[in-house]
Amino acid sequence: MKIAFIGLGNMGGPMALNLHTAGHDVGAFDLSKPACDKLAADGVRIATDAASCVVGAEVVISMLPASQHVEALYLGNDKQPGLVPQLAEGALVIDCSTIAAATSRKVAEAAKARGLAFIDAPVSGGTGGAIAGTLTFMVGGDTAALERARPILEKMGANIFHAGDVGAGQTAKICNNMLLGILMAGTSEAIALGVANGLDPKVLSEIMRRSSGGNWALEKYNPMPGVMETAPASKGYAGGFGTDLMLKDLGLAQENAAAVKASTPLGGLARSLYAAHSLAGHGALDFSSIIKLVQKR
């Protein structure tokens, strides 16, 4: 299948490579030359721009940072035309970005008017899941479009959930990431408290992991350097999922909560903590670096 993949960051790059390795004809593009060069070294065909990337594509996949990037890519702005009018009728668009549900619905409406199928399919699983092809996809869209996409998603992920209509995938993702931000902040506080009292962070982490405080951060993504060799914390908080991206997702959750009049006090507090952490100059570090905010110096 001829696939255009736009957005080759920490997540998109490995996802595109997995599709290439699975035998699909993948054309890829990113505004970052190093990101393109890295994928080109693995044999993936790199386009000169987004418009040339989608020529003849049966499927277009995007993995972009925020709502404004997705809207500009597909619908255009005063600087560039959108891709929707340029895609072949009947093409399938899969947007894996984490954005506002309203933006997904706006792009889906434009796609439908052009005879295109569209699903929003944000992911969970981090860079490790992207590399291993074990991501979880949270899909919003009609069943027929999902079934068209399923064989492709299966090459990049291990779990595919149909959350509902267009936009539902985005809603599920912001709920998940709000909880992730909260539990990482709480886990960081608990470890920092133990260390301040002289406990070994490895021993404490294992005690909590096997006790009622056990959670995903303790299982796979410990925020304390040296505790878990594979976690970003042990690599200078490089790579992974950036603090500013977590801050963006927590902001989306708060915007959504305000729109539907839902109470999310812990989500609001987590957003404030990550905002403070970002303002302190840590926005580019992995979000688990939030432990720096509460560590005793």
N, C-alpha and C positions, 0 to 999 in steps of 0.2 A: 504493500500500500504506500502511496506517495504522501508523506507527512511533512508539513511545515511546522517547525518548532521555534517559537520566538520568546527569548528570555532565557539566557544560559548562565544564570548565577549559581550559587551553591546548591540549589535544588534543581533548577532547570537543566543545567549541564549534564548531571548524571542521568536524569530522566530521559533526555534526548539520546544519550549514549546507549542506554538500555534498549531503546526502540531500534537504534541502528544495529546493535548487536543481535537483536531478534530477527533481523533480516529485512526490516522496512527501509524504504527509500526515503531517508530523512534529509531534508534541507533545513539549515538552522541559521538564526541571526540573533545578534545582540549588539547593542551600542558599544559594548566593551570589547576592544580588540583582543586583549589577553584572554577573555572568556572564549572568543571565537577561535583564537589560535590553539587553545588547549584542546578544544573539541576537534579541530581540524587535524591535530596530531594523532587523534584516534580514528581518523578516516571519515569523519562526518563532513558532508558537503556544506560549505559555508556560503551564504548568499551575501550580496553587496548591500542589500537593504531589505526591509520588511516586505515591500511591495514585490520585489523579485523573488523573495523567498516563497511566497504563496502561489506563484504562477503554476497552474496545473495541479495544485494540491487537492487531494480528496479530503484530507483532515488538516485542520489548523489547530495547534495547541499553543497556548500562551501561559507564561509563568512570570508575571510582572509584579513590581513592588506594591502598587497602590491603585485605587480606583481611577485617579486621573490618568494614569498610564494606560490602563485598559480601555478607557473611554476614548482617549486620543488615538490609540492603535486602531480600533475598529470603527469609530465614528468620525475621527478626524478633528482638527481644530484649525486655527488661523495659520498654523505653520505647516500642516501636512494634511493630505486627504486620508480618509479612513479606509480600512481594508474591506469593509462589508460590500461596497459596490464592486470591488475588484475580484471577489471570490466567485468560483464557478457555481452555478445553481446546483443545489443539492449537496454542497460541501457540508461537512460537519465541523463545528467550532467547539473546542473544549478549552474552557478557560480555567486554569488551575491556580490562578492568583487568589490571594485572600483579600477581598474587597467588600464594599458595601453591597448588600443584597439588592438595593435599589439600582445600583449600577449594572449588576448582572441582568436585571429585568429590562433595563433600558437597552442594553446591547442585544438581548434576546429578541426584543420587539423589532429592532432594525433588521436583525438577521432573518426573522420570520417573514418580514415584508419582501425580502430578497429571495425567498425560497430556500433558506439555509436552516440547518438544524443547529441547536445550541444547547450546551449544558454547562453549568458551573460545577467545577469538580475540585475544590480546594483540598489540600492534602495535610496529613499529619504523619509524623515519623522521623522528621529531622533529616539532616544530610546523610546520616548512616542509613536510614531507610531508603533515601533516594538512590544511593550508591548500590545498595543490596537489592533494590527492586521490591521492597517489602512495605511500601507506603500504604496508608489508609486513605481512600478517596471518599469524600462526602459529596454526593451528587444531587444537584437540583436540576430538574428538567423532566420531559415526558419519557415514558418507558421505552418507546421506540428509539429515541435518540440515545438513551443509555445503552440499550442492547447493541446499537451500532458501535458505540464507544467501548463496550466491555472488552473485546479482544485486545484493544490497544491499552486500556488501563491495566489489564492483567499482566502486561509486560513490564509495568512500572510499579505495581503494587500487589499486596497480598489480600487486602480487604477492600471491598467496594460496597458502600451503603447508599441506598436510594433514599434521601431525606425527604423528598417531596418535589413540588414544582420548582421552576427556575427561581433561584434565590435561596432556596431551602438549604442547599449545600453551604452557602456562605453563613447562614444563621447558625447551622450546626458547628461550623468551624470557629466562629467567634465565641460560642459557648464553651467549646473545648479549650480554646486558647486563654479565655478568661480564667478558667479553672487552673490551667497550667501555670499562668502567671502568679495566681494566688498560692498554689502549692509550692512553687519554687521559692517564693518569698518566705513562706512559713518554714520550709525545710532549711533554708539558709539561716533564719533566725535561730532555729533549734540547734543546728550544728555550731553556730557561732557562740551560743550560750554555753554549750558543753565545753567547747575549746577554752572559753574564758574561765571555766572552772577547772581546767587542767586535764580534761578528758582527751583521749586519742580520737581524732575525727574518724579514723577507720573503724575503730571499735564501736564508737557511738553510732555511726551510720549503719553498721551491721545490726546492732541492737534494735534500732528503730525500724530498719528494713524488715526484720522478722517479727516486729511487734505491731501494735494497732496503729502506729504512725507510718507504716509502710506505704510508699507511693512510687510513682514512675521515676521521679527525680532520684530517689535512693536506689532504685533498681538499675537505672541505665544512664543517669545524667547527673551524678553527684556534683554539687557546686564547689566543693572544697578541693583545691589543687592537691594532687598526690594520692587521693583516695581511689579514684577510678582512672586507670591509665588511658582508656579510650574516650573519656569525656573531655569536652572543650576546656574545662577548668584546668586540666593537666597539660594543656597545650597553649597556655597563656590566654585562654578564652578566645582563641582565634577560630574562625569558621563558625559552624553551627548556625544558630538562629539569633540574629542581632538584637541587642537591647532596643534599638529604635524600631525594629519590626514588631517586637512584642508591644512596645508603647503604642504603635499604630493600631494593632489588633485590639488592645485594651480600650483604645479610643473608640473604635468601631462598636465594641460591645456597649460602651456607655451611651453612644449616640442611639443605638438600637433600643437600649433600655429606656431612654428618655422618650423615644417615639411610641413605645408600646406601654409606657407607664409601669415598667417593671422595677422592682427594688433590687439593686445590686451593690450594697454598701461595701462588701469586700472587694468587688471588682473595681469600684471607684478608688478605694485605698491603694490597691495594687497599681492602678494607673498612676497615682500620685507618687508612689515609691519609684517606679520606673522612670517617671519624668524627672525626679530629683537625681536619679542615677545618671540619666542621659545628660542633664545639665552639668553634672560634675565631670563630664568629658568621657563618659564610658559608652556612648551610644553605639559605637562600632563593635564593641565587645559582645560576645555571646551573652544571652539574657541571664544565664546562671551566674554571671559576675555580679548580680544583685547582692550577693553575699558580702561584697566589698562595702556596701552601704551600712551593714550591721556588724561587721567584724570589729572586735576590740583591737585598737592599735597599740 
